[in-house]
Amino acid sequence: MNFELILEVLLSLIAVFMAIVLHEVAHGYTAARLGDTTARDRGRLTLNPLAHVDPVGTILVPVVLAVFRFLFGWYVPLFGWAKPVPINPGRFRNPLRGMLYVALAGPATNLILAVGTAMIGRLILLAVPSTILFGHVGFLGNLVQWVFYFLSAFVIYNLILAAFNIIPIPPLDGSRVLMYFLPPNGRRVLLRLEPYGFLILIVILYLGALQPIFAGVEGFWRLLLGTRWLLSVFT
């Protein structure tokens, strides 16, 4: 049994779960700041992952992708989603603007977490001797490697969530942002599309139309981590 692959999958799953939960909490926290305490009242304004678990999006999809990686060696990025936090736009002073801010809060939080984690990681790297960082020998060398693997996974999955959710297709956050800028007729069209949103996304993914976005995310990820970090973990 490949212990390194098992550890890689487990750390990736933890990174995905953390990014998803923080994304949802950001939505609820922003809504609370704008006057809607629905998420807080229902116990969803918490970092406890159990409060946000969606059986399919938080467990089934990431685990199935992880199994494919483990059994068949397919390197597919883990992905998933949590139960959306309950939002009542009627409690906002300006419902349309309130939903704009709530929608932006999730991707913005993921982007801030990605950049912040990368910057902190690079600062820590400055204090790690190259003999430990690239040696991968002994407990300390292995520990450093896996810590930075986890941090790199946390960075990439936050970037993926931020980029994916800002796509303007319902029910993704980008559709709420687009809704704010559309005229009334455009909003009605977008609302009619919402029941078919996931089907539209599946078709777009199948056609490879999102590949440029994911390629851009990978390029930004590599830029954030830098050559020394990437070489220390992935060589």
C-alpha positions in Angstrom: 0.0 0.0 0.0 1.4 3.4 -1.0 1.5 5.4 2.3 2.6 8.6 0.6 -0.4 8.5 -1.8 -2.8 7.9 1.1 -1.3 10.8 3.0 -1.5 13.0 -0.1 -5.2 12.2 -0.6 -6.0 12.7 3.1 -4.3 16.1 3.3 -6.0 17.1 0.0 -9.4 16.2 1.4 -8.7 18.2 4.6 -7.6 21.2 2.5 -10.8 21.0 0.3 -13.1 20.7 3.4 -11.5 23.7 5.0 -11.7 25.8 1.9 -15.4 24.9 1.4 -16.4 25.5 5.0 -14.7 28.9 5.2 -16.3 29.9 1.9 -19.8 29.2 3.3 -19.0 30.9 6.7 -18.0 34.0 4.8 -21.4 34.1 3.1 -23.2 33.8 6.5 -20.9 36.3 8.3 -21.4 38.9 5.5 -25.2 38.4 5.6 -25.2 38.8 9.4 -23.2 42.0 9.1 -25.9 43.3 6.6 -28.7 42.5 9.0 -29.7 38.9 8.1 -29.0 36.6 11.1 -30.7 33.5 9.5 -27.4 31.6 9.3 -26.4 32.4 12.8 -29.9 31.6 14.2 -29.7 28.1 12.5 -26.3 27.4 13.8 -24.6 27.7 10.4 -22.3 30.6 11.3 -19.7 28.2 12.7 -16.4 26.6 11.7 -17.6 23.2 12.7 -17.5 21.3 9.4 -20.4 19.0 10.5 -22.8 22.0 10.3 -22.0 22.5 6.6 -21.8 18.9 5.4 -23.7 18.1 2.2 -23.8 14.3 1.7 -23.0 14.6 -2.0 -20.9 17.7 -2.4 -18.9 17.5 0.8 -18.4 13.8 1.1 -19.3 11.7 -2.0 -17.8 13.9 -4.8 -14.4 14.6 -3.1 -14.1 11.0 -1.8 -14.9 9.5 -5.2 -12.4 11.8 -6.9 -9.8 10.8 -4.2 -10.5 7.1 -4.8 -10.0 7.5 -8.5 -6.6 9.2 -7.7 -5.7 6.5 -5.3 -6.7 3.4 -7.3 -6.0 4.5 -10.8 -3.4 7.2 -10.4 -5.6 9.8 -12.1 -4.5 13.2 -10.9 -7.8 15.1 -10.9 -8.2 18.1 -8.6 -10.5 17.3 -5.7 -13.7 19.4 -5.7 -16.9 19.7 -3.8 -19.4 22.0 -2.1 -21.2 22.4 1.2 -24.8 23.1 2.1 -25.5 26.7 1.1 -25.9 28.9 4.2 -29.5 30.1 4.5 -29.9 33.7 3.4 -33.0 35.9 3.6 -32.5 38.9 1.3 -35.7 40.5 2.6 -33.8 41.4 5.8 -31.3 43.5 3.9 -31.8 47.2 3.6 -31.1 46.8 -0.2 -31.8 43.1 -1.1 -30.1 43.2 -4.5 -27.0 44.9 -3.2 -26.9 42.8 -0.1 -26.9 39.6 -2.2 -24.1 41.1 -4.3 -21.9 41.5 -1.2 -22.9 38.1 0.2 -22.0 36.4 -3.2 -18.7 38.2 -3.4 -17.8 37.3 0.2 -17.2 33.6 -0.6 -14.8 33.8 -3.6 -13.1 36.9 -2.0 -12.4 34.9 1.2 -11.0 32.0 -0.8 -8.7 34.3 -2.7 -7.5 36.1 0.4 -6.9 32.7 2.1 -4.9 31.5 -0.9 -2.7 34.6 -1.2 -2.3 34.9 2.6 -1.3 31.2 3.0 1.2 31.5 0.2 2.8 34.6 1.6 3.1 33.1 5.1 4.4 29.8 3.6 7.1 31.7 1.6 8.2 33.6 4.7 8.5 30.3 6.7 10.5 28.8 3.8 13.1 31.5 4.2 13.9 30.0 7.7 14.1 26.4 6.5 17.6 25.3 5.5 17.9 23.8 2.0 19.3 20.5 3.4 16.1 19.9 5.3 13.8 21.3 2.6 15.2 19.3 -0.3 16.7 16.3 1.7 13.4 14.6 2.6 15.5 12.6 5.0 14.4 11.7 8.5 11.3 12.7 10.5 12.0 16.5 10.3 12.6 16.5 6.5 9.4 14.4 5.8 7.4 16.6 8.2 8.4 19.8 6.5 7.6 18.3 3.1 4.1 17.3 4.1 3.4 20.5 5.9 4.2 22.4 2.8 2.3 19.9 0.6 -0.8 20.6 2.8 -0.3 24.4 2.5 0.2 24.2 -1.3 -3.0 22.1 -1.5 -4.9 24.7 0.6 -3.7 27.4 -1.7 -4.7 25.7 -4.9 -8.2 24.6 -3.7 -9.0 28.0 -2.5 -8.0 29.4 -5.9 -10.1 26.8 -7.6 -13.2 27.6 -5.5 -12.8 31.3 -6.0 -12.4 31.0 -9.8 -15.2 28.4 -10.2 -17.7 30.1 -8.0 -17.4 33.5 -9.7 -18.6 31.9 -13.0 -21.9 33.7 -13.8 -24.0 30.6 -14.0 -26.7 29.9 -11.4 -26.5 28.8 -8.7 -22.8 29.9 -8.5 -21.9 33.1 -6.7 -21.1 34.7 -10.0 -24.7 34.6 -11.1 -25.7 36.6 -8.0 -23.0 39.2 -8.9 -24.3 39.3 -12.5 -27.9 39.6 -11.2 -27.0 43.0 -9.6 -25.9 44.5 -12.9 -28.6 43.1 -15.2 -31.8 44.9 -16.0 -35.1 43.4 -14.7 -35.7 41.4 -17.9 -32.2 39.9 -17.6 -32.7 39.0 -14.0 -35.8 37.1 -14.9 -34.0 35.1 -17.6 -31.2 34.2 -15.1 -33.8 33.1 -12.5 -35.4 30.8 -15.1 -32.0 29.2 -15.9 -31.4 28.4 -12.2 -33.1 24.9 -12.2 -30.8 23.9 -15.1 -27.6 25.5 -13.7 -25.8 22.3 -12.8 -26.7 20.7 -16.1 -25.3 23.7 -17.9 -22.1 23.5 -15.8 -21.7 19.8 -16.6 -22.0 20.4 -20.3 -19.5 23.3 -20.2 -17.1 21.2 -18.2 -17.5 18.3 -20.6 -16.8 20.5 -23.6 -13.6 21.8 -21.9 -14.7 25.4 -22.0 -13.4 26.0 -18.5 -9.9 24.7 -19.2 -8.5 28.2 -19.8 -9.8 29.3 -16.4 -8.2 26.3 -14.6 -5.0 26.8 -16.5 -4.9 30.4 -15.4 -5.5 29.2 -11.8 -2.6 26.8 -12.0 -0.3 29.5 -13.4 -1.3 31.9 -10.6 -0.8 29.1 -8.0 2.7 28.4 -9.3 3.5 32.2 -9.2 2.3 32.4 -5.6 4.3 29.4 -4.4 7.5 30.2 -6.2 10.1 27.8 -7.6 11.7 26.9 -4.3 8.4 25.8 -2.7 7.4 23.8 -5.8 10.7 22.0 -6.1 10.8 21.2 -2.4 7.3 19.5 -2.5 6.9 18.1 -6.0 10.4 16.6 -6.7 
